[in-house]
Structures are given as C-alpha cells and as structure tokens.
Amino acid sequence: MKDIVIGTAGHIDHGKTTVIKYLTGVDTDTLPEEAKRGMTIDLGFTYFELSTGDKIGIIDVPGHEKFIKNMVAGATGIDYILFIIACDDGIMPQTIEHADIINLLGIKKGVILLTKRDLATDERVEEIKTDIKSTFKNSIISQLPILEISSKSLESFTELKYFLEKDLASIKAKSETKKPFKLSIDRVFSIKGFGTVVTGTPAQGIVKKDDALTLYPKMIDVKIRGIENHGIKVDFLSSGNRCALNLSGVETSEIKRGDILAPKGSMFITSKIDCFFTLLKGKKSIKNNHRIRLHIGTNEIIGKIKLLGTDLLEGGNSSFIQIDLEKPLVCSTGEIGILRTYSPMDTIGGIKIISPLGQKTKRNNTSYIQSLKSLMGENKEKIEEIIKNSSSNLITAKEVSIYLGKEITDDEIIELNDNIIRFKISEESKYFHIKNYNFLKNSIQEYLEKFHINNSLKKGASRSEIKNKFFNAFKTKEYNIVLEDLQNDFLNVDKDSISLKSFSIKLSKENKVLKDQIFKIYKDFSFSPKSVQEIEENFLNKEEFYKLHNYMLDTEFMVPLTKNMYVLKGFFKEAEIRLRKHFAHHDKLDLSTFKTLLNTSRKFALLYLEKFDELEITKRIEDYRILKMEENK
C-alpha cells in the first residue's frame, strides 16, 4: 500500500469539506462547533479507496485564519494537496497564506480545484486561472493542473476521482529510511475497554505492536497495545499513514496535543535551536530579536529570532538564525517549521532545524556560522562536524545518529572520514575528531610544561588533576583509554601522576644537601619517627624543606604511616622482613611481640601493623594479627 496522505488547503467556506464528502462519503465537520458554524476548525480525517484497494488518507485542513496553526499541523504530514479556490470569491488572503505554507513545507504534488463552478461565468473562471498564474508565479501552485467542479455536477466529481487515481499512481512509494519513529499527537481520547488512544500521522519511521516508546516532553515510557489505520487493526505501520495508537502506561490526562511519541533518546528537548530561515518574498524585512510564533508538528511556541551574520533580512532572502523559545520544544535535526509574526499573525517564512541544541553565541561568530554551514552539507561533512562539535567528550555512532537525524553505523563513520579517531571502550566504539584530539594534546603539553617549571621537584601532576582540567566530561574508562594512547605519544603515566616524557627531576647541589640532611634525620629515628611538623623545626627555609620532603615521598624514599608521620622505605621493608620471619614459625602475632621485634614503642608498633593491615599483608583478628596470604590458602 502506498503511504500517501492528501490534504486540503484554501480559504474558509470555499468547499474543502464538501469535496472530501463527495470523494469519501464522510463529513469531516465532526465536531458540534464545526457543524454549527459550517466550517472546519480542527483537523478532519478520513480516507478513500483507489480501484487497486489502496486506502488514501485525507486530512481536511481548516481554512479560517484564526485556526491557521491547525492547518500547519495537518500540512506537516501531507504528500499531495487539493488546493481549493471558489469560483465566486476567487483568491482570498488565506488562499495566499496556505500557498506559502505549502511551499515552505516542500509539498510538490497536487491539483487546484475550482469549486462552485456553477456560480461563475466562463469569463470569471478564465480570470481566476489568470490570477492563479500571476499570484503564484514563483510557487509550486502555478505548476499544478486545474480542475473545475460543482456540487451541482456529480460528473465533475467522477472526473476528479478518475484524475486522482491516475495522478496518485505516479507518486513513488516512500523508501523506508533509517530514521526512528516519530509521531506528533493531534488528538487524544479514551475508549472504554481499551484505555488511552492517540492519533496522528507519523513523520518518519515504523511503529510495531508491543513497541516501547517514550512520550515527550514528559518522558513517560509507554507501550503500543494496538494500532489502527482507518479503522483496520494492523501489526505495524510506516510513516505517512494515519494511525490510532492504543497506549499502556499513560493516562489521557497526561497527554496533550503537540506531545511526541518516539523511541527513548531519539529526540531533543530544547529551548534554543539553530535554523536555516527563508523569509517569504514580499514580507517586511526582519531585524534581530523579532518576536515570532513557531509552528512545528502540532506545536505552536513563541520565541525570538537572533539573526546570525547579518543585521537585517530582506524578503525573499535566507539566513542562519537562532530561535530562543519561551518553552521547551521536542524536535530532531532536519525538521521543518513555519514562522508567523507574533501580532498581527501572518506567515513570514519557513525554517529547517540545523542544530537542535543551539549554543549561546555572538551574532557574528564566524566559526559558529561556518559550523552550521557544514551541518547543512553532504553526509560526510555533517558527520565530521557533529563529531567535531562534541569536543568535550567521546561520541558513539548512536549519538551521531541522533544529531544527524538518521541511523548510521560504526563502519559508515570510519569509511566516511579520515579525520576521525576511534577508541574501543568496553567493546563499544567511541569517536574523537583529530582536531579536538590535537588540541587536547597541545593543551596538556602546555599545562605540564608550566607545571614542571613551577614544580621541578614533583614527578608530575596528579591523575585526578589532569582529569578534572581536561577530561571533566569523560567517564573514568574513557579517560584511561585516551590517556593510554597519549602515553604512547608523549606522556609518562603511572598510578598516581602524569608527566612529560621529556621531563626528569634534576636536583641542584643545594637540593642534594637538603635531601641528605632530611635522610639523616629519618635514619637516626630508625623505626620510631617523629611527625613531619617536629622535623621541620630543624630547617629555617620551611618551603624548601617541604619541596624536598614531598620529592622524597613521591620518589618512594619514604613510606607514610599516617598523614603526617613517615619512615624511610628501608626501615619499612626491614619491618616487613621481621614480620614475615615471625610468621614463618608462628600463626599469630600480637602487638607486644611485634614491639619487641622492632625494638620500638607500642605506639609505633601499632602504626606499622595498621599499615600492614591497610596493604592487606596482615589481618587483625581480635587482639592479634594473622598473615593475610595464609588466610587465603
């Protein structure tokens, strides 16, 4: 079955609903208010069958100017337009506005229907045809065929059906893309025995029974219990088909018109979007901070335009813009929307979303504008720009797909660009742009060069310091993998510190003298050291003392027993040797025995034992220790 949706467009009371009634036998003025007022004020839905048995969906779009947002909501999913002009009135203001919207939404196929033919002379009809060619000379409307119909002539509707049968057959079936399913909800209601039902026309993707989706922007997880297409139950449905979805996991009170159904993580929720904007010819020029109404899907959101790279946009021209929205929008890359002035309401142009997550920027930021140009380029250029824009983190193929607006595989990313670096993190490929990688390398190198100058006796910056400064958005595994790659290049990395390969500590004569003095003091203490605060009293230059003391600690001349008490590494190793010799002949070791082994006080013997416990050499049980390795045998 072809996934084709037909829409109607035209001024109020020009006969759109009547045309559909003759085609389908259904009156789409379904709401009491519509029937009373004789006009369609909300979207009406039905279908008619071709001789092949294919069902073609029809949306009756309201024509009243006040309800233009409904027209945009309907037109978003339309493939073929019935552009209706009454012969008695001719072209009216909303006729022109609807034509603008049709062009902006990219609808290319359709037919012009001159209704109420019985109310006009032949001369009047020819005059209208001439007006059509003149008024819409720069529009797709001027290229559409024209048919004349009348409610007084059933034959004219038979001819219309025959024409549609042939013209719709020429429309190629939509090729299924890799885009995720997306439905803008236009109606929500409850059916006894079934529960919550929503309707709409999927803009992209396929939905299947039992699919798990998310209701945006409330982020409610739902499940598809059932699917109907024009009253017929189906197991799956593709884009372009009218559908009613029976949902579980959500109440009707939690859903409103304009909400989106899509897979989790496939949509953006944003208040700032970067777009390519075309201002309609003949419209007043637009200045910065112009207040507008954005119509996208079934949503209407108020916002302000920030012109990028220009101070004024004249009618008929295009520009990159950033729209600051007054409330969050659920959207994806590549979506098309309509802009109308805030007041009085008038359609002024159309937008295509280039980047759903616009960043705060100055209006004449040339690098930002160049990035947007790249995001409008070919697939290869888009992918590279997306990865480049993820400068503070690694990005997966799935995340690239979300920004791109369609699914892309790891192989496609690698094949498309030589400027992309791939890292394997727990069997998942993540990507970094070579420009960002080189910038990261240079930044770390510059930082460590200054660090080594200011900290000549430190073996390097701490791993946590480098992570917080340069890898703040990276997960620990990602940080370690990239660090390993950098280590192969120009870094020395150990468990505690990071330094440049070109760096080594060089002690001056004064440093060596001071180091020997500190070493001698600790050697004289043997197994019974004093606190570092007591030792510093032996030195006049406290700052230099601590530099050398920290150097000796970093280079493992000493071992910390507490945060302010240290022992020479040789004495600590000797203490461990004596401990192990004891366990060669005994199963247990108490504090008193170890005190005797070291010829020290209970205070220091306890510090050693607690350190051995911390290093998992020993284990305390009540008031004695056992050798940890013996416990594991």
C-alpha positions in Angstrom: 0.0 0.0 0.0 1.3 3.5 -0.8 1.8 5.7 2.2 0.1 8.8 0.8 -1.8 11.4 2.7 -3.8 14.0 0.8 -4.5 17.4 2.4 -6.9 20.2 1.5 -6.0 23.9 1.6 -7.9 27.1 0.8 -9.9 29.9 2.2 -12.9 29.4 4.6 -16.1 28.2 3.0 -14.5 27.5 -0.4 -15.8 23.9 -0.3 -12.9 21.8 1.0 -15.1 19.7 3.3 -17.7 19.3 0.6 -15.0 18.0 -1.8 -14.0 15.4 0.7 -17.6 14.4 1.4 -18.1 13.6 -2.3 -14.8 11.7 -2.5 -15.3 9.6 0.6 -18.9 9.8 1.7 -17.7 11.2 5.1 -18.4 14.6 6.5 -15.2 15.7 8.3 -17.0 18.5 10.1 -17.2 16.1 13.0 -17.2 18.4 16.0 -20.5 20.0 17.1 -19.0 23.5 16.9 -17.9 22.8 13.3 -21.3 21.6 12.2 -22.9 24.6 13.9 -20.6 27.2 12.3 -20.3 25.4 8.9 -16.5 25.5 8.9 -13.7 23.1 9.8 -11.9 24.4 12.9 -9.9 21.3 13.7 -8.3 18.7 11.6 -10.8 16.3 10.0 -9.6 12.8 9.0 -10.9 10.2 6.6 -9.8 8.1 3.6 -11.0 6.9 0.2 -10.2 3.8 -1.8 -8.5 3.6 -5.1 -9.6 0.9 -7.6 -6.5 -1.0 -6.5 -7.9 -1.3 -3.0 -5.2 1.1 -1.6 -6.6 3.5 1.0 -5.5 7.1 0.7 -5.7 9.2 3.8 -7.3 12.6 3.6 -6.8 15.5 6.1 -9.4 18.3 5.9 -7.4 21.3 6.9 -9.3 24.3 8.5 -9.4 27.4 6.4 -10.2 30.1 8.9 -7.2 32.4 9.6 -7.7 32.2 13.4 -7.1 28.4 13.2 -4.0 28.6 10.9 -2.0 26.6 13.4 -4.3 23.6 12.7 -3.5 24.0 9.0 0.2 23.8 9.7 -0.3 20.8 12.0 -2.2 19.0 9.2 0.1 20.0 6.4 3.2 18.7 8.1 2.4 15.1 7.1 0.8 15.8 3.7 2.2 14.4 0.4 -0.5 15.7 -2.1 -2.6 18.8 -1.9 -6.1 19.6 -3.1 -5.7 23.4 -3.4 -9.2 24.8 -3.4 -10.4 28.1 -4.7 -14.1 29.0 -5.0 -15.1 30.5 -8.4 -17.4 33.1 -6.8 -14.7 34.5 -4.4 -11.5 33.8 -6.3 -8.1 34.1 -4.5 -8.5 35.3 -0.9 -6.0 36.3 1.8 -5.9 32.8 3.4 -5.6 31.2 0.0 -2.3 33.0 -0.4 -1.1 32.2 3.1 -1.9 28.5 2.6 0.0 28.5 -0.6 3.0 30.0 1.2 2.8 27.2 3.8 2.6 24.5 1.1 5.8 25.9 -0.5 7.6 26.2 2.8 6.7 22.6 3.8 8.0 21.3 0.5 4.8 19.7 -0.9 5.4 19.2 -4.6 2.3 17.3 -5.9 -1.3 18.2 -6.1 -4.2 19.7 -8.0 -6.1 23.0 -8.0 -9.8 22.6 -7.7 -12.1 25.5 -8.8 -15.2 24.8 -6.7 -18.7 26.3 -7.1 -18.3 26.3 -10.9 -22.0 26.7 -11.3 -21.8 30.2 -9.7 -19.3 31.7 -12.2 -19.3 32.6 -15.9 -16.7 31.2 -18.2 -15.1 34.6 -18.3 -14.9 34.6 -14.5 -13.2 31.2 -14.5 -10.7 32.3 -17.0 -10.0 35.4 -15.0 -9.3 33.2 -11.9 -7.0 31.0 -13.8 -5.0 34.0 -15.0 -4.9 35.3 -11.4 -3.6 31.9 -10.2 -0.7 32.1 -12.7 0.1 35.7 -11.7 -0.3 35.4 -8.0 1.6 32.2 -7.6 4.1 32.6 -10.4 7.1 31.8 -8.1 5.2 29.0 -6.3 4.7 25.3 -7.0 1.0 26.2 -7.1 1.4 27.7 -10.5 2.6 24.4 -11.9 -0.4 22.3 -10.6 -3.1 21.1 -13.0 -6.6 22.8 -12.6 -9.9 21.0 -12.5 -13.4 22.6 -12.3 -16.0 21.0 -10.0 -19.5 21.8 -8.8 -21.8 20.3 -6.1 -24.5 20.5 -8.8 -22.5 18.2 -11.1 -21.7 14.7 -9.9 -19.9 14.1 -13.2 -17.3 16.7 -12.2 -16.5 14.6 -9.0 -16.4 11.4 -11.1 -13.8 13.1 -13.3 -11.9 14.2 -10.1 -11.8 10.6 -8.8 -10.5 9.4 -12.2 -7.8 12.1 -12.2 -6.7 11.4 -8.7 -6.5 7.6 -9.5 -4.0 8.4 -12.3 -2.1 11.2 -10.6 -1.6 9.3 -7.3 -0.3 6.3 -9.2 2.6 8.4 -10.4 3.8 9.1 -6.8 6.6 6.8 -5.9 6.3 4.8 -2.7 8.3 6.2 0.1 11.6 4.4 0.7 11.9 3.4 4.3 14.7 5.3 5.9 16.7 4.5 9.0 15.0 7.3 10.9 13.4 6.5 14.2 9.6 6.5 14.5 8.1 9.9 15.4 4.5 10.9 15.8 3.2 14.4 16.7 0.0 13.8 18.6 -3.0 15.7 17.3 -5.8 14.0 19.2 -6.0 12.1 22.5 -9.1 10.3 24.0 -10.1 7.2 25.9 -12.1 4.2 24.7 -13.9 2.0 27.3 -12.2 -1.4 27.5 -9.1 -0.1 25.7 -7.9 2.9 27.5 -5.7 5.7 26.1 -5.7 6.3 22.4 -3.7 8.9 20.4 -3.9 9.8 16.8 -1.6 11.4 14.2 0.4 10.9 11.0 3.9 9.5 11.7 6.5 11.8 10.2 9.1 9.1 10.0 10.0 5.5 10.8 7.9 2.4 11.6 5.8 1.6 14.6 5.0 -2.0 15.6 2.6 -3.6 18.1 4.3 -4.0 21.5 7.0 -1.4 20.7 8.3 0.5 23.8 8.3 4.3 23.1 8.6 7.5 25.2 6.1 10.3 25.5 8.0 13.6 25.1 8.5 16.0 26.8 7.2 14.4 30.0 9.5 11.4 29.3 6.8 8.8 30.2 7.6 5.3 29.0 4.7 3.7 27.1 3.9 0.5 25.2 1.9 0.1 22.0 -1.0 -2.2 22.7 -2.7 -1.8 19.4 -2.5 0.0 16.0 -5.3 1.0 13.7 -5.2 2.5 10.2 -8.5 4.0 9.0 -10.4 1.6 11.4 -8.5 -1.5 10.5 -6.2 -3.2 13.0 -2.7 -3.7 11.9 0.5 -5.1 13.5 2.8 -2.3 12.1 2.6 1.0 10.3 5.1 3.2 8.4 5.3 7.0 8.1 2.7 8.8 6.0 -0.2 6.7 7.2 -2.9 8.0 9.5 -2.9 5.9 12.7 -4.6 5.5 16.0 -2.3 4.0 18.7 -3.7 2.3 21.9 -1.2 3.0 24.7 -0.5 1.5 28.0 1.5 3.1 30.8 -0.1 6.6 30.5 -3.4 8.3 31.2 -5.2 10.6 28.8 -4.8 13.4 31.4 -1.0 13.2 31.0 -1.1 13.8 27.2 -1.8 16.9 25.2 -1.8 17.9 21.6 1.7 18.5 20.4 3.3 15.8 22.5 5.7 13.5 20.7 5.9 9.7 20.6 9.3 8.4 19.7 12.0 5.9 21.0 13.8 6.9 24.1 16.8 9.1 23.5 15.9 9.8 19.8 14.6 13.4 20.4 16.0 16.6 21.8 14.2 18.8 24.3 15.5 22.3 23.8 14.7 26.0 24.2 17.3 27.2 21.7 17.5 26.0 18.1 19.8 26.9 15.2 17.9 27.0 11.9 18.2 28.0 8.2 15.4 30.5 7.7 13.8 31.7 4.4 11.8 34.9 4.6 9.0 35.0 2.1 9.2 37.4 -0.8 7.2 40.5 -0.3 7.3 40.3 3.5 8.6 43.1 5.6 12.3 42.9 6.5 13.2 41.1 9.8 15.5 42.6 12.4 17.3 41.0 15.3 15.1 40.0 18.3 11.9 39.8 16.1 9.2 38.0 18.1 7.6 35.1 16.3 5.3 32.1 16.6 7.0 28.8 15.6 4.6 26.1 14.2 6.3 22.7 14.1 4.4 19.4 14.0 1.3 20.1 16.1 3.1 22.6 18.3 2.9 26.4 18.5 5.7 28.0 20.5 6.5 31.7 20.9 10.1 32.8 20.6 12.6 35.5 19.4 14.9 35.4 16.3 18.6 36.0 16.6 19.9 36.8 13.1 23.4 35.2 12.6 25.9 37.0 10.4 23.5 39.8 9.3 21.7 42.8 10.9 18.7 42.7 8.6 17.0 40.1 6.5 15.0 41.2 3.4 12.0 39.4 1.9 13.0 36.6 -0.5 16.3 36.0 1.2 17.6 33.4 3.6 19.9 33.4 6.7 21.0 31.3 9.6 19.1 32.2 12.7 18.9 31.1 16.3 15.5 31.0 17.9 15.2 31.4 21.7 11.9 29.7 22.6 9.7 30.6 25.6 9.0 27.0 26.4 10.9 23.7 25.6 10.4 22.1 22.1 10.7 18.4 21.3 12.4 18.1 18.0 15.1 16.4 15.8 17.6 17.6 13.2 16.2 18.4 9.8 12.6 19.2 10.9 10.7 21.8 9.0 8.7 24.5 10.7 6.7 27.6 9.8 7.3 31.1 11.3 4.5 33.6 11.8 4.7 37.1 13.2 3.6 37.3 16.9 1.0 40.0 16.2 -0.8 40.5 13.9 -0.4 36.9 12.9 1.0 36.4 9.4 3.1 33.7 7.9 6.5 35.1 7.1 8.7 32.1 6.3 9.9 28.6 7.0 12.8 27.1 8.9 14.8 23.9 8.8 16.4 22.9 12.1 20.2 22.5 11.6 21.2 22.0 15.3 18.5 21.3 17.9 20.9 22.2 20.7 21.8 25.8 19.9 24.7 27.3 21.9 24.9 30.8 23.3 26.9 32.7 20.8 27.5 36.2 19.4 25.6 37.0 16.2 28.7 37.5 14.1 30.6 34.4 15.3 32.1 33.3 12.0 33.3 29.9 13.3 29.8 29.2 14.7 28.2 30.1 11.4 30.7 28.0 9.4 29.8 25.0 11.7 26.1 25.5 10.7 27.1 25.6 7.0 28.9 22.3 7.5 25.9 20.8 9.2 23.9 21.6 6.1 26.5 19.9 3.8 26.9 16.4 2.5 26.6 13.4 4.8 30.4 13.2 5.3 30.7 16.8 6.2 27.7 16.6 8.6 29.2 13.6 10.4 32.6 15.2 10.8 31.0 18.4 12.1 28.9 16.5 14.6 31.9 14.7 16.0 34.0 17.9 16.0 31.3 19.7 17.9 31.4 17.0 20.6 34.8 18.5 21.6 34.5 17.9 25.4 33.7 14.2 25.1 33.8 11.0 23.0 30.7 10.2 21.0 29.1 7.0 19.8 27.6 6.1 16.4 24.2 6.1 18.2 24.7 9.6 19.4 25.9 10.8 16.0 22.7 9.3 14.6 20.6 11.3 16.9 22.3 14.6 15.9 22.3 13.5 12.2 18.6 12.7 12.3 19.1 9.2 10.8 20.8 5.9 11.8 24.4 5.5 10.9 26.8 2.6 11.7 30.3 2.5 13.0 31.6 1.3 9.7 29.9 4.2 7.9 31.7 6.7 10.2 35.1 5.2 9.7 34.6 4.9 5.9 33.4 8.5 5.6 36.2 10.3 7.3 40.0 10.1 7.9 39.8 12.8 10.5 38.1 10.6 13.0 39.9 8.7 15.7 38.2 5.6 17.1 38.6 4.3 20.6 37.3 0.9 21.8 35.6 1.3 25.2 34.2 -2.0 26.6 33.5 -3.3 23.1 31.8 -0.1 22.1 33.3 2.3 19.5 33.6 5.9 20.5 34.9 8.7 18.3 37.0 11.9 18.7 37.8 14.4 15.9 41.5 14.7 15.1 41.4 18.5 15.5 40.0 18.1 19.1 42.5 15.4 19.9 45.4 17.5 18.8 44.1 20.5 20.7 43.8 18.3 23.8 47.4 17.0 23.3 48.7 20.6 22.9 46.8 21.8 25.9 48.0 19.0 28.2 51.6 19.5 27.0 51.5 23.3 27.6 50.0 22.7 31.1 52.6 20.1 32.1 55.5 22.3 30.7 54.4 25.1 33.1 53.7 22.6 35.9 57.2 21.1 35.6 58.8 24.6 35.7 56.8 25.6 38.8 57.1 22.2 40.5 60.6 21.0 39.5 60.9 18.5 42.3 57.5 16.9 41.7 57.4 13.9 39.4 54.2 15.0 37.8 50.7 16.3 38.1 48.2 14.0 39.8 45.9 11.9 37.5 42.8 13.5 39.1 44.2 17.0 38.4 44.6 16.2 34.7 41.2 14.6 34.5 39.4 17.4 36.2 41.1 20.0 34.0 41.0 18.3 30.6 38.7 15.3 30.8 35.9 16.5 33.0 33.1 15.1 30.9 34.8 11.8 30.3 33.9 8.6 32.1 36.8 7.0 34.0 37.2 4.2 31.5 37.2 6.7 28.6 39.8 8.8 30.4 42.1 5.8 31.0 41.9 4.6 27.3 42.7 8.1 25.9 45.4 8.5 28.5 47.0 5.2 27.4 47.0 6.5 23.8 48.6 9.8 24.9 51.1 7.8 27.0 52.4 6.1 23.8 52.9 9.5 22.3 54.4 12.0 24.8 53.4 11.2 28.4 54.7 9.2 31.3 51.7 7.9 33.2 51.9 5.9 36.5 49.2 5.1 39.0 49.4 8.5 40.7 50.9 11.0 38.4 51.4 12.2 34.8 54.4 13.9 33.4 56.1 14.7 30.0 58.4 12.0 28.8 61.0 14.8 28.3 60.9 15.7 32.0 63.1 14.3 34.7 63.9 15.7 38.2 67.3 17.2 38.5 68.5 18.1 42.0 70.7 21.1 42.5 73.7 21.0 44.9 71.5 22.7 47.5 68.7 20.2 46.9 71.1 17.3 47.4 72.5 18.8 50.6 69.0 19.3 52.0 67.9 15.8 50.9 70.9 14.3 52.7 70.0 16.3 55.9 66.4 15.0 55.8 67.5 11.5 55.1 70.0 11.5 58.1 67.3 12.7 60.5 64.9 9.9 59.4 67.8 7.4 59.6 68.6 8.4 63.1 64.9 7.8 64.1 65.1 4.2 62.9 61.7 2.5 63.5 60.5 5.4 65.7 60.0 8.5 63.6 58.7 11.9 64.7 55.9 13.9 62.9 56.9 16.0 59.9 55.9 19.1 61.9 58.5 18.3 64.5 61.2 17.6 61.8 60.6 20.8 60.0 61.7 22.7 63.1 65.3 21.7 62.2 65.1 23.8 59.0 65.0 27.6 58.5 63.5 27.5 55.0 60.2 25.7 55.5 59.1 26.0 51.9 62.3 24.3 50.5 62.1 21.7 53.2 58.6 20.6 52.2 59.5 20.6 48.5 62.4 18.1 49.2 60.3 16.2 51.7 57.5 15.8 49.1 60.0 14.8 46.5 61.4 12.1 48.7 57.8 10.9 49.3 56.9 11.0 45.6 60.1 9.0 44.7 59.4 6.5 47.4 62.3 7.2 49.7 59.8 7.2 52.4 56.5 5.4 53.3 53.7 7.2 55.1 52.5 5.6 58.4 49.9 8.4 58.9 49.2 11.6 57.1 51.9 13.4 59.0 54.3 10.6 60.0 56.8 8.9 57.7 59.5 6.3 57.8 62.4 5.6 55.5 61.5 2.9 52.9 64.4 0.8 54.1 63.2 0.6 57.7 59.6 -0.2 56.5 60.9 -3.1 54.3 63.0 -4.3 57.3 59.9 -4.2 59.5 58.1 -6.4 56.9 61.0 -8.8 56.7 60.9 -9.2 60.5 57.2 -9.7 60.4 57.4 -12.4 57.8 60.2 -14.2 59.6 57.9 -14.4 62.7 55.1 -15.9 60.6 57.5 -18.5 59.2 57.3 -20.1 62.6 54.1 -18.8 64.2 50.4 -18.5 63.1 49.7 -15.3 65.1 51.4 -12.1 66.0 50.3 -9.8 68.8 51.3 -6.1 69.4 53.7 -6.8 72.3 55.7 -9.4 70.3 56.0 -7.0 67.3 57.1 -4.1 69.6 59.9 -6.3 70.7 60.8 -7.4 67.1 61.2 -3.7 66.1 62.7 -2.5 69.4 60.2 0.4 69.5 57.2 1.6 71.5 53.7 0.2 71.4 52.6 3.4 69.6 54.9 2.9 66.6 54.5 -0.9 66.5 50.7 -0.3 66.2 51.2 2.2 63.3 53.3 -0.4 61.4 50.7 -3.1 62.0 47.8 -0.9 60.9 49.8 0.0 57.7 50.3 -3.8 57.0 46.6 -4.3 57.5 45.9 -1.4 55.0 48.3 -3.1 52.5 46.5 -6.4 53.1 49.7 -8.1 54.3 48.1 -8.8 57.6 44.6 -9.1 59.0 43.6 -8.2 62.5 41.5 -10.7 64.5 40.6 -9.6 68.0 43.9 -8.6 69.6 46.3 -10.4 67.2 47.2 -10.5 63.5 47.5 -13.3 61.0 49.3 -13.3 57.7 46.7 -12.4 55.0 48.1 -14.8 52.4 47.9 -17.6 55.0 44.2 -16.9 55.4 43.6 -17.3 51.6 45.3 -20.7 51.4 
